[in-house]
Amino acid sequence: MKIGFVGTGDIAEAIIKGLMRADFPVDKIAVSARSRAISSELAETYEKVTVYEDNQDVVDAGSDLVFLAVLPHQAEEVLRPLRFHDGQEVASVIGTLPVETIADLTGATGSITRAVPLPPVADLRAVTVLSGPSERLEAMFEKLGGVIVTQSFDELNALTIPTTLMGTFFGLQEIVVDWMGQKGVGEADARKFVSNLFLSLARTGVESGQTFPELRKAHSTPGGLNAQIFDVFVENGGDKALTKAMDSVMGRILAASDKA
């Protein structure tokens, strides 16, 4: 298989590193020179990676599958001039742009799929959401941590929104570490303790097979300290604030999709 990347940012880099780590059967990877520091490093590190100055050259490099990995506001300028080959498969990792818009911008006649990979695919540790079935993409991302194929636009959006919680995930730990610092704990020790605590809990969530309500109750003795923290969090609107934040992101994505 030959794969091309139009746009070589952090997500493209993560996918390529994951493919190399998984020893996925790919013969050649063509990347554009955009984000030159990343593309150059990839080419120096992996023999299968070749950098092309022109995006059309990436498309023309015999790629069976072309990833579109530019920023949403760049899509019109970058994609409109490109000419795709008959049947060439396209995977878009451009947030907010629906498949119909990608089809209009590219004129591609092959399969077009939206993919939502996360940076940990580089370490084979992230589940990737796809907008629909694709044998190539399903096989690829299954090796990079797993894959979920959605059945509708609403389902795709509902699975995409939680990916915007990455900053909040670390922000929550930041709040806890700052609180510990005010109580006299050194920053390095606090960060080490909290990050490992969250890591062990995340592993429990993945490996236990239990639902989150079941896990919360299993980790919260009635009237105990864990139950108290969650109760105070809810009583002060923490759950509503998080839901409101996700709703606001959903509204932004839907508005951007309508404009596209």
LUMGU-49033 format. One record per residue (C-alpha): x, y, z; residue in three letters; residue number from 1. Coordinates in Angstrom, 2 decimals, decimal comma, padded with zeros to 5 digits. Layout:
% residues N
SITE     east    north       up  rest   nr
SITE        X        Y        Z   ALA  NUM
...
This chain:
% residues 260
SITE     east    north       up  rest   nr
SITE   000,00   000,00   000,00   MET    1
SITE   001,14   003,56  -000,74   LYS    2
SITE  -000,11   006,40   001,45   ILE    3
SITE   000,07   010,16   000,99   GLY    4
SITE  -000,34   013,03   003,46   PHE    5
SITE  -001,40   016,48   002,25   VAL    6
SITE  -000,39   018,48   005,30   GLY    7
SITE   002,17   017,10   007,73   THR    8
SITE   001,29   018,33   011,22   GLY    9
SITE   001,08   016,62   014,59   ASP   10
SITE  -001,70   014,19   013,68   ILE   11
SITE  -000,05   013,12   010,42   ALA   12
SITE   003,19   012,62   012,34   GLU   13
SITE   001,41   010,50   014,97   ALA   14
SITE  -000,23   008,29   012,32   ILE   15
SITE   003,05   007,74   010,49   ILE   16
SITE   004,94   006,93   013,67   LYS   17
SITE   002,19   004,51   014,66   GLY   18
SITE   002,30   002,78   011,28   LEU   19
SITE   006,06   002,36   011,58   MET   20
SITE   005,84   001,15   015,17   ARG   21
SITE   003,14  -001,37   014,22   ALA   22
SITE   005,16  -002,49   011,19   ASP   23
SITE   002,03  -001,96   009,11   PHE   24
SITE   002,41  -003,25   005,52   PRO   25
SITE   002,94   000,05   003,71   VAL   26
SITE   005,43   000,34   000,84   ASP   27
SITE   005,75   004,11   000,60   LYS   28
SITE   004,58   007,19   002,47   ILE   29
SITE   004,52   010,51   000,59   ALA   30
SITE   004,30   013,63   002,74   VAL   31
SITE   004,02   017,27   001,81   SER   32
SITE   006,64   019,78   002,89   ALA   33
SITE   004,11   021,78   004,92   ARG   34
SITE   005,37   021,79   008,52   SER   35
SITE   008,85   021,24   007,14   ARG   36
SITE   010,44   020,45   010,49   ALA   37
SITE   008,09   017,49   010,97   ILE   38
SITE   008,24   016,22   007,40   SER   39
SITE   012,03   016,43   007,29   SER   40
SITE   012,42   014,57   010,57   GLU   41
SITE   010,06   011,83   009,39   LEU   42
SITE   012,01   011,40   006,14   ALA   43
SITE   015,30   011,23   008,03   GLU   44
SITE   013,92   008,67   010,48   THR   45
SITE   012,02   006,35   008,15   TYR   46
SITE   013,23   005,10   004,77   GLU   47
SITE   009,68   004,70   003,51   LYS   48
SITE   008,89   008,41   003,93   VAL   49
SITE   009,54   010,84   001,06   THR   50
SITE   008,93   014,60   001,20   VAL   51
SITE   007,37   016,41  -001,79   TYR   52
SITE   007,39   020,17  -002,24   GLU   53
SITE   004,09   020,21  -004,14   ASP   54
SITE   000,87   018,77  -002,74   ASN   55
SITE  -000,13   017,53  -006,19   GLN   56
SITE   003,05   015,45  -006,22   ASP   57
SITE   001,84   013,74  -003,06   VAL   58
SITE  -001,40   012,83  -004,81   VAL   59
SITE   000,47   011,73  -007,94   ASP   60
SITE   003,00   009,60  -006,03   ALA   61
SITE   000,94   006,48  -006,65   GLY   62
SITE  -000,85   006,80  -003,31   SER   63
SITE  -003,71   004,34  -002,85   ASP   64
SITE  -004,90   006,37   000,14   LEU   65
SITE  -004,45   010,12   000,60   VAL   66
SITE  -004,85   011,74   004,02   PHE   67
SITE  -005,98   015,36   004,08   LEU   68
SITE  -004,44   016,90   007,19   ALA   69
SITE  -004,58   020,67   006,79   VAL   70
SITE  -006,31   023,17   009,07   LEU   71
SITE  -009,98   023,90   008,28   PRO   72
SITE  -009,32   027,49   007,21   HIS   73
SITE  -006,65   026,25   004,77   GLN   74
SITE  -008,84   023,60   003,14   ALA   75
SITE  -010,28   025,71   000,32   GLU   76
SITE  -006,91   027,10  -000,73   GLU   77
SITE  -005,00   023,81  -000,49   VAL   78
SITE  -007,53   021,27  -001,72   LEU   79
SITE  -009,37   023,04  -004,53   ARG   80
SITE  -006,41   022,99  -006,98   PRO   81
SITE  -005,65   019,28  -006,43   LEU   82
SITE  -006,62   016,62  -008,96   ARG   83
SITE  -007,27   013,15  -007,61   PHE   84
SITE  -007,13   009,96  -009,66   HIS   85
SITE  -010,19   007,84  -010,38   ASP   86
SITE  -010,96   005,61  -007,43   GLY   87
SITE  -008,24   007,10  -005,22   GLN   88
SITE  -009,34   006,77  -001,58   GLU   89
SITE  -009,36   009,89   000,60   VAL   90
SITE  -009,28   010,14   004,38   ALA   91
SITE  -009,89   013,56   005,93   SER   92
SITE  -008,69   014,40   009,43   VAL   93
SITE  -009,85   018,01   008,98   ILE   94
SITE  -012,11   018,84   011,89   GLY   95
SITE  -015,60   020,29   011,22   THR   96
SITE  -015,62   019,64   007,46   LEU   97
SITE  -018,22   017,02   006,43   PRO   98
SITE  -017,58   014,43   003,73   VAL   99
SITE  -019,79   016,34   001,28   GLU  100
SITE  -017,59   019,43   001,57   THR  101
SITE  -014,42   017,38   001,09   ILE  102
SITE  -015,98   015,82  -002,02   ALA  103
SITE  -016,80   019,28  -003,40   ASP  104
SITE  -013,34   020,68  -002,67   LEU  105
SITE  -011,41   017,74  -004,09   THR  106
SITE  -013,66   016,35  -006,81   GLY  107
SITE  -012,46   012,92  -005,64   ALA  108
SITE  -014,44   010,03  -007,08   THR  109
SITE  -013,16   007,36  -004,72   GLY  110
SITE  -014,26   006,64  -001,17   SER  111
SITE  -014,04   009,61   001,21   ILE  112
SITE  -013,96   009,00   004,97   THR  113
SITE  -013,59   011,33   007,92   ARG  114
SITE  -011,20   010,01   010,56   ALA  115
SITE  -010,66   011,31   014,09   VAL  116
SITE  -007,29   009,95   015,24   PRO  117
SITE  -005,68   011,16   018,46   LEU  118
SITE  -001,96   011,74   019,15   PRO  119
SITE  -001,53   008,47   021,12   PRO  120
SITE  -001,96   006,49   017,87   VAL  121
SITE   001,80   007,06   017,64   ALA  122
SITE   002,15   004,63   020,55   ASP  123
SITE  -000,68   002,32   019,38   LEU  124
SITE  -002,85   003,51   022,28   ARG  125
SITE  -005,82   005,43   020,86   ALA  126
SITE  -009,16   004,41   019,39   VAL  127
SITE  -009,90   006,19   016,09   THR  128
SITE  -013,42   007,13   015,00   VAL  129
SITE  -014,39   006,78   011,32   LEU  130
SITE  -017,40   008,33   009,61   SER  131
SITE  -018,16   005,11   007,77   GLY  132
SITE  -016,71   001,77   006,70   PRO  133
SITE  -013,35   001,56   004,93   SER  134
SITE  -011,39  -001,69   004,77   GLU  135
SITE  -008,06   000,13   004,48   ARG  136
SITE  -008,66   002,57   007,31   LEU  137
SITE  -010,22  -000,01   009,60   GLU  138
SITE  -007,26  -002,35   009,14   ALA  139
SITE  -004,83   000,51   009,69   MET  140
SITE  -006,32   002,06   012,79   PHE  141
SITE  -007,10  -001,31   014,35   GLU  142
SITE  -003,32  -001,73   014,53   LYS  143
SITE  -002,90   001,75   016,02   LEU  144
SITE  -005,14   001,15   019,03   GLY  145
SITE  -008,59   000,28   017,75   GLY  146
SITE  -011,35   001,72   015,61   VAL  147
SITE  -015,05   002,63   015,85   ILE  148
SITE  -017,09   002,94   012,65   VAL  149
SITE  -020,04   005,29   013,09   THR  150
SITE  -023,41   004,91   011,43   GLN  151
SITE  -024,56   008,53   011,32   SER  152
SITE  -023,40   012,14   011,35   PHE  153
SITE  -024,82   012,62   014,86   ASP  154
SITE  -022,97   009,57   016,15   GLU  155
SITE  -019,74   010,81   014,59   LEU  156
SITE  -020,11   014,20   016,28   ASN  157
SITE  -021,01   012,63   019,63   ALA  158
SITE  -017,84   010,54   019,52   LEU  159
SITE  -015,74   013,47   018,30   THR  160
SITE  -016,68   015,94   021,07   ILE  161
SITE  -014,91   014,03   023,89   PRO  162
SITE  -011,63   014,35   021,95   THR  163
SITE  -011,77   018,06   022,79   THR  164
SITE  -011,44   017,21   026,50   LEU  165
SITE  -007,69   016,61   026,30   MET  166
SITE  -006,84   020,05   027,62   GLY  167
SITE  -009,50   019,71   030,33   THR  168
SITE  -008,07   016,33   031,34   PHE  169
SITE  -004,70   017,89   032,06   PHE  170
SITE  -006,32   021,06   033,39   GLY  171
SITE  -008,13   019,03   036,05   LEU  172
SITE  -004,82   017,51   037,12   GLN  173
SITE  -003,30   021,00   037,10   GLU  174
SITE  -005,97   022,16   039,57   ILE  175
SITE  -005,31   019,20   041,86   VAL  176
SITE  -001,53   019,67   041,74   VAL  177
SITE  -001,90   023,41   042,47   ASP  178
SITE  -004,12   022,60   045,46   TRP  179
SITE  -001,53   020,11   046,74   MET  180
SITE   001,17   022,75   046,33   GLY  181
SITE  -000,79   025,14   048,52   GLN  182
SITE  -000,73   022,42   051,19   LYS  183
SITE   003,04   022,11   050,99   GLY  184
SITE   003,61   019,29   048,48   VAL  185
SITE   006,41   019,86   045,98   GLY  186
SITE   005,32   020,26   042,35   GLU  187
SITE   007,34   017,31   041,05   ALA  188
SITE   006,01   014,91   043,70   ASP  189
SITE   002,44   016,15   043,26   ALA  190
SITE   002,58   015,79   039,48   ARG  191
SITE   004,12   012,30   039,73   LYS  192
SITE   001,48   011,16   042,20   PHE  193
SITE  -001,53   012,65   040,40   VAL  194
SITE  -000,53   011,58   036,88   SER  195
SITE   000,01   007,99   038,03   ASN  196
SITE  -003,27   008,02   039,94   LEU  197
SITE  -005,18   009,10   036,82   PHE  198
SITE  -003,26   006,56   034,72   LEU  199
SITE  -004,17   003,67   037,02   SER  200
SITE  -007,82   004,72   037,08   LEU  201
SITE  -007,88   005,00   033,28   ALA  202
SITE  -006,48   001,48   033,01   ARG  203
SITE  -009,19   000,23   035,34   THR  204
SITE  -011,81   001,84   033,10   GLY  205
SITE  -010,38   000,14   030,03   VAL  206
SITE  -009,73  -003,28   031,53   GLU  207
SITE  -012,55  -003,87   034,02   SER  208
SITE  -015,46  -004,22   031,61   GLY  209
SITE  -017,69  -002,31   034,05   GLN  210
SITE  -019,75   000,77   033,22   THR  211
SITE  -018,65   004,14   034,58   PHE  212
SITE  -021,56   004,35   037,06   PRO  213
SITE  -020,55   000,89   038,31   GLU  214
SITE  -016,93   001,95   038,63   LEU  215
SITE  -017,84   005,19   040,40   ARG  216
SITE  -019,91   003,30   042,97   LYS  217
SITE  -017,22   000,65   043,37   ALA  218
SITE  -014,72   003,39   044,15   HIS  219
SITE  -017,05   005,39   046,42   SER  220
SITE  -018,06   004,07   049,83   THR  221
SITE  -021,48   005,55   050,76   PRO  222
SITE  -020,80   008,50   053,02   GLY  223
SITE  -017,06   008,17   052,36   GLY  224
SITE  -014,53   010,67   051,03   LEU  225
SITE  -014,73   009,67   047,35   ASN  226
SITE  -018,52   009,96   047,45   ALA  227
SITE  -018,21   013,35   049,15   GLN  228
SITE  -015,96   014,75   046,41   ILE  229
SITE  -018,35   013,67   043,64   PHE  230
SITE  -021,43   014,89   045,52   ASP  231
SITE  -019,91   018,34   046,13   VAL  232
SITE  -018,77   018,46   042,49   PHE  233
SITE  -022,34   017,81   041,27   VAL  234
SITE  -023,97   020,06   043,86   GLU  235
SITE  -021,82   022,95   042,62   ASN  236
SITE  -022,76   022,39   039,00   GLY  237
SITE  -019,62   020,60   037,85   GLY  238
SITE  -021,57   018,07   035,80   ASP  239
SITE  -023,72   020,78   034,23   LYS  240
SITE  -020,67   022,91   033,39   ALA  241
SITE  -019,02   019,99   031,61   LEU  242
SITE  -022,20   019,17   029,70   THR  243
SITE  -022,62   022,83   028,75   LYS  244
SITE  -019,02   022,97   027,51   ALA  245
SITE  -019,54   019,91   025,30   MET  246
SITE  -022,81   021,33   023,98   ASP  247
SITE  -021,01   024,56   023,09   SER  248
SITE  -018,38   022,65   021,10   VAL  249
SITE  -021,11   020,64   019,37   MET  250
SITE  -022,82   023,90   018,40   GLY  251
SITE  -019,57   025,29   017,00   ARG  252
SITE  -018,96   022,16   014,93   ILE  253
SITE  -022,50   022,13   013,57   LEU  254
SITE  -022,30   025,83   012,70   ALA  255
SITE  -019,01   025,30   010,89   ALA  256
SITE  -020,49   022,34   009,01   SER  257
SITE  -023,45   024,46   007,90   ASP  258
SITE  -021,11   027,18   006,60   LYS  259
SITE  -018,86   024,71   004,77   ALA  260
